[in-house]
Amino acid sequence: MITLTNARLKIDILGSKPPHQRLFCWCGGKYRRARFDWTGTCEQIVLDGKHTYCSQEATETDRGCEGIGLCNEFGIVTPLGYDDAEVNQWFPKIGVGFLQKKDTLPYNFAKDYEILPVEIKVEQTGKDKVIFVQTGANQHGWAWELRKTLSIENNILTIEYTLENTGQEHIKTEEYCHNFFSINRQTIGPDYLLETSFPISCDEIRGTVTAENNTIKIAEVPSGHIYAAQSDCEGLNNVEWKLIHKPSGHGMQVKEYYKLHKFAVWGMSHVISPEFFIWLDIKPGNKQIWKRTYTFY
């Protein structure tokens, strides 16, 4: 476990196992999945020593992909190299390594692919900053360097990303942060409000979710999964959003420093996850830089 601390914030960040090991440890368990980025996952965020913000995906009856806190993912819809890979060949999953294609079925982000991990280096500079660097070795022309820097100042967490294409293939895919939140472990439902800096126009809604103007509300405590998504985000840049627990007044304000590709929100009774996507388009030898800032109050 890696911890960032200052007078107001405490961020618990999951470490990484050595690259020769195929299992990644989350919450004392064995994470055998191949979905979420292995670098810089924020397991819990504590404000002023008492207010918590992070939750987990799993329940007693539904393990999901066992995501937790702030964990990002590359290529959930557009997996790099998958369609061109032969059965038993390896294809890239940035943030994880290379996955082995076992059949001709479409890519499934929740599937337990065999994993060939790649090198991850961690450098902590003081109590308020840590840097993760993942180097993806060349496989069938795919290679990258992912550099992720997490830092805190007062009540603000900043996550900066740099992805460099060090291979021969063109990287074109999406990335987002799966923000698994539950403010002070309060049940998800009408007490929560999600506000965005742009008018919401969802093309998909499932469950007890309503979207009006720039606000998403939850009509009642979900009995299952809730989901809403907006695929047309043309012209939306550097958007901001707030998640508020109305009775307590606690929440967070987040700014996404990039051109928005897609917006979604997913949740259950114990967790809500706003998801803001960036489209990555990186030619060989080039890099793309983006960041997110979280202000907790």
C-alpha positions in Angstrom: 0.0 0.0 0.0 1.2 3.5 -0.9 -0.2 6.5 1.1 -0.3 10.2 0.2 -1.0 12.5 3.2 -1.2 16.1 4.1 -3.1 18.1 6.7 -6.5 17.4 5.0 -6.3 14.4 2.7 -5.2 10.8 3.1 -5.1 8.7 -0.1 -4.5 4.9 0.0 -3.1 3.7 -3.3 -2.8 0.1 -4.2 0.7 -1.1 -5.1 1.7 -3.4 -7.9 3.2 -6.9 -7.8 6.4 -7.6 -9.6 5.9 -8.0 -13.4 6.7 -11.8 -13.4 3.7 -12.5 -11.2 0.4 -12.9 -12.9 -1.9 -12.1 -10.0 -2.6 -8.5 -8.8 -3.6 -8.1 -5.1 -6.5 -5.8 -4.3 -7.9 -5.6 -0.8 -5.9 -8.6 0.4 -7.4 -10.8 -2.3 -6.2 -12.1 -5.6 -7.3 -10.0 -8.6 -7.2 -12.4 -11.6 -9.0 -10.1 -14.0 -7.6 -8.3 -17.0 -9.8 -5.2 -17.0 -8.6 -2.3 -14.9 -5.3 -0.4 -15.0 -2.8 -1.9 -12.5 -1.2 1.5 -11.8 -2.3 4.1 -9.3 -5.7 2.7 -8.1 -7.0 4.9 -5.2 -8.5 2.4 -2.8 -9.8 5.0 -0.3 -9.8 8.8 0.1 -10.3 10.3 3.6 -10.9 14.0 4.2 -10.1 15.7 7.5 -9.6 12.3 9.1 -13.2 11.2 9.1 -15.0 11.6 5.7 -14.6 8.7 3.2 -15.5 8.7 -0.5 -14.5 5.4 -2.1 -16.5 2.2 -2.5 -16.1 -1.1 -4.3 -17.9 -2.7 -7.3 -18.4 -6.1 -5.7 -21.3 -7.2 -3.5 -21.7 -10.5 -1.6 -23.6 -11.9 -4.6 -22.1 -10.1 -7.5 -18.4 -9.8 -7.8 -18.4 -7.9 -11.1 -14.8 -7.2 -12.1 -13.9 -6.3 -8.5 -13.1 -2.7 -9.2 -12.5 -0.3 -6.3 -12.1 3.4 -5.7 -10.6 5.4 -8.5 -9.4 2.9 -11.2 -9.2 3.6 -14.8 -9.5 1.4 -17.9 -8.2 1.5 -21.5 -10.1 0.0 -24.4 -13.4 -1.1 -22.9 -15.2 -0.7 -26.3 -12.2 -0.4 -28.7 -9.7 -3.1 -27.7 -6.3 -2.5 -29.4 -5.2 -5.3 -31.8 -7.9 -7.7 -30.8 -9.7 -8.1 -34.1 -6.4 -8.6 -36.0 -5.0 -11.1 -33.5 -5.1 -14.8 -34.2 -6.4 -17.2 -31.6 -3.7 -17.7 -28.9 -1.9 -14.5 -29.9 -1.3 -11.7 -27.4 -3.1 -8.3 -27.8 -2.4 -5.1 -25.8 -4.4 -3.9 -22.8 -2.7 -0.6 -21.7 -2.5 -0.5 -18.0 -2.3 -4.2 -17.6 0.0 -5.7 -20.3 -0.8 -8.2 -23.0 -3.9 -10.5 -23.0 -4.2 -13.8 -24.9 -7.0 -14.2 -27.4 -8.5 -17.6 -26.8 -11.4 -17.8 -29.3 -13.0 -15.9 -32.2 -15.8 -14.3 -30.0 -15.9 -10.5 -29.7 -13.8 -8.9 -27.0 -15.4 -9.0 -23.5 -14.0 -6.6 -20.9 -15.2 -8.9 -18.0 -13.5 -12.1 -19.4 -10.6 -13.7 -17.6 -8.0 -13.5 -20.3 -4.5 -14.9 -19.6 -2.2 -12.0 -18.7 1.4 -11.3 -19.7 2.2 -8.4 -17.4 4.6 -5.7 -18.3 7.1 -3.7 -16.2 5.8 -1.2 -13.7 8.1 1.2 -11.8 6.9 3.3 -8.8 8.6 6.4 -7.5 7.3 8.2 -4.4 8.6 11.7 -3.9 7.6 12.7 -0.4 4.2 12.3 1.3 2.2 14.2 -1.4 3.3 12.7 -4.7 3.8 9.3 -6.4 4.6 8.4 -10.0 3.8 5.1 -11.8 5.5 4.2 -15.1 4.4 1.2 -17.1 6.4 0.1 -20.0 4.7 -2.2 -22.6 7.2 -4.3 -24.4 6.8 -4.7 -28.1 4.4 -7.4 -29.2 3.2 -7.4 -32.9 4.1 -3.7 -33.2 2.3 -2.6 -30.0 4.3 -0.9 -27.3 3.8 2.1 -25.0 4.9 4.0 -21.9 2.2 5.0 -19.5 3.2 7.6 -16.9 0.7 8.4 -14.2 1.4 11.0 -11.5 -0.9 11.3 -8.4 -0.4 14.3 -6.1 -2.3 16.1 -3.4 -2.4 19.7 -2.3 -4.8 20.9 0.5 -8.1 19.1 -0.3 -7.3 18.5 -4.0 -6.2 15.2 -5.7 -4.6 15.6 -9.2 -4.0 12.7 -11.5 -1.9 13.4 -14.6 -1.5 11.0 -17.4 1.0 10.8 -20.3 0.7 8.0 -22.8 3.6 7.6 -25.3 3.3 5.3 -28.3 6.7 3.5 -28.5 5.6 0.9 -31.0 4.8 0.8 -34.7 1.0 0.5 -34.5 -1.4 3.5 -34.2 -3.0 3.7 -30.8 -6.7 4.6 -31.2 -8.9 3.7 -28.2 -10.8 5.2 -25.2 -9.9 5.7 -21.6 -11.9 6.6 -18.5 -11.8 6.5 -14.7 -14.3 4.2 -13.1 -15.0 6.4 -10.0 -16.5 4.0 -7.5 -18.0 6.4 -4.9 -20.1 6.2 -1.8 -19.8 9.3 0.4 -19.4 8.2 4.0 -20.8 4.9 3.0 -24.3 6.4 2.6 -26.7 4.4 0.5 -27.1 5.5 -3.1 -30.5 6.9 -3.9 -32.5 10.2 -3.8 -30.0 11.7 -1.3 -27.4 11.9 -4.1 -27.2 14.5 -6.9 -24.9 14.5 -9.9 -24.4 17.9 -11.7 -22.4 18.5 -14.8 -21.2 21.7 -16.5 -23.0 20.7 -19.7 -26.6 19.9 -20.6 -27.2 16.1 -20.4 -28.7 14.4 -23.4 -28.7 10.7 -22.6 -29.3 8.1 -25.4 -29.5 5.2 -22.9 -31.1 5.1 -19.5 -31.7 2.0 -17.3 -33.1 1.8 -13.9 -34.4 4.6 -11.6 -32.3 7.4 -13.1 -33.6 10.7 -14.5 -31.6 13.2 -16.5 -32.8 16.8 -16.9 -30.7 19.8 -18.0 -27.4 19.3 -16.3 -28.6 17.1 -13.4 -28.9 13.4 -12.9 -31.1 12.2 -10.0 -31.9 8.7 -8.7 -35.6 8.4 -7.9 -35.2 5.5 -5.3 -32.6 3.2 -3.9 -31.7 0.9 -6.8 -32.7 -2.8 -6.5 -30.2 -3.7 -9.2 -27.9 -1.8 -11.6 -28.6 1.7 -12.8 -27.0 3.2 -15.9 -27.2 6.3 -18.1 -25.0 7.2 -21.0 -24.5 10.1 -23.5 -22.5 9.1 -26.6 -22.7 12.5 -28.4 -20.3 14.8 -26.6 -19.2 16.9 -29.6 -17.8 20.3 -28.5 -17.5 19.5 -24.8 -14.0 20.3 -23.5 -12.6 20.5 -20.0 -15.9 19.6 -18.4 -16.6 19.7 -14.7 -19.0 17.7 -12.5 -20.1 17.5 -8.9 -21.4 14.5 -6.8 -23.2 15.7 -3.8 -24.7 13.9 -0.8 -27.5 16.3 0.0 -28.3 15.6 3.6 -24.7 16.0 4.7 -23.5 18.5 2.1 -20.4 16.4 1.5 -19.2 15.7 -2.0 -16.5 16.3 -4.6 -16.0 18.6 -7.6 -14.1 17.1 -10.5 -12.6 18.7 -13.6 -11.7 16.6 -16.7 -8.9 18.3 -18.7 -9.5 17.0 -22.2 -12.0 16.8 -25.0 -14.9 14.7 -23.8 -15.6 11.6 -25.9 -18.5 10.0 -23.9 -20.2 10.3 -20.6 -21.9 7.6 -18.5 -23.0 6.9 -14.9 -23.3 3.4 -13.4 -24.4 2.4 -9.9 -26.0 0.1 -7.4 -27.4 0.7 -3.9 -23.9 0.8 -2.4 -21.9 2.6 -5.1 -22.3 5.2 -7.9 -19.7 5.7 -10.6 -19.7 8.7 -12.9 -17.5 7.9 -16.0 -16.0 10.5 -18.3 -14.2 9.2 -21.4 -11.3 10.6 -23.5 -10.5 9.4 -27.0 -6.8 8.6 -27.5 -5.3 9.0 -31.0 -1.5 8.5 -30.8 0.6 7.8 -33.8 4.0 6.0 -33.4 6.5 8.2 -31.7 3.9 10.6 -30.3 2.3 11.1 -26.9 -1.0 12.3 -25.4 -1.4 14.1 -22.1 -4.5 14.6 -20.0 -5.4 15.1 -16.3 -8.2 15.0 -13.7 -8.5 17.0 -10.5 -10.7 16.0 -7.6 -11.7 18.6 -4.9 -13.2 17.0 -1.8 -15.4 18.9 0.6 
